[in-house]
């Protein structure tokens, strides 16, 4: 039985510059993770073009993967590998030379404050430890672009705060960062520009100041829910019109 056509991402378009954090904000199911997976070459888009660091995600997938680091809230950690072994393993997968890799590991473990559990196996790590390992393995090859897909989900307050500090430091070092979340306070505190997504579309984007000015609303939470509400009302109106465009 046919279930019809489902559009996960519809005409999404944005650019992100080095030294900038671009936030994708939206409720669960908005399409944020689909966008992230396309940019990281996990999913192939059915239409349109996406480029990372000048490389096409379909035609130049291998080059894209060399130029990105991907952090999510459910990255697998191998139970029998220590923190050091895990990050080292991914560095070797990226073809890093032994001496170069060791220096990089020392830098990362100091930067992320991981030395105290560098020899702890995955099976004995706390949630915060595992998330730091996920960040380190995404950063080990020093990519210019980093993607954080709801990376703070499920973390306690202190671990989430530390992660956001790491993201800020990466911006200061000139990295290009895409930060996906459904937590409004995170984008308010962290992002240089924001795109608000709902049901596969970007409803509006810009700096926080631009969004507040454009919608004449200083309360960002009210602005956010107002945009979502108006979008749903428009979709319902189209659905009621014969030949409407709603899917």
C-alpha positions, 0 to 999 in steps of 0.5 A: 500500500502506498504511503505517499510522498514525504519531504524531510527537507524542503528548499533549505539553504544557508551558508556558514563562514569560518569563525562562525557558529550557525545554529539550526533551531527547531522541535524534534522532527524539524529536519535538523538531523536530516540536514546534518546527515546530508552535510556529513555524507551519511545521506544522499540528497534526492535533489539540490546541492550541498557543499562543505569546504568547497566540496560537493557532498555527493561528487566529492564525498571522501574529501568532505569527510576529510574536512568535517568532524561530526558530534552527536548525542549517540556516538558509539563508544567501544567498551573495550577501548580506552579513551586514548585508544579510541581517539588514536584509532580514529586518527589512524583511520584518517591516515595521520602519521604516528608522530603527528597523531601522538602530538595531536592526542596530547594536545586534545586530551589537555584541551578537553581535560581528558588526561584523568580518564585517558586509560579508562575503558568505554564500559566504565566511562560516565556520560560526560566522559563518553561525550568528550571522547566523541568530541575528541575523535571528531577533532583529531584530524583538525577539520575546518568544519565541525557539526554538532547534532543535538550534542547536549541531549541527555547531558547533565548541566555541568557537562553540557556547559563544558561542551558549549565552552569547547564549541566557543573555543573552536569558534575562536580558533577559526573553525566553521561550526554548525550547531543543531539543537531544540534548546532555545537558550543554547542558541541564544548564548552560543550562535552568531546566526540562527535558522529556525526550522519546522517541518523540513523548512527554514522559517527565518534566519539571521542574527538574534538581533535581526530576528527580534527586529524583523518580528518585533518581538524581544522575547525569543521564546515567543518569537520562536513559537509564533513562527511555528504557529503561523507556519502551521496555520498557513499549511492548514489553510493550503491543505483546505484549498483544492489543489493546494501545495501542502504535502 
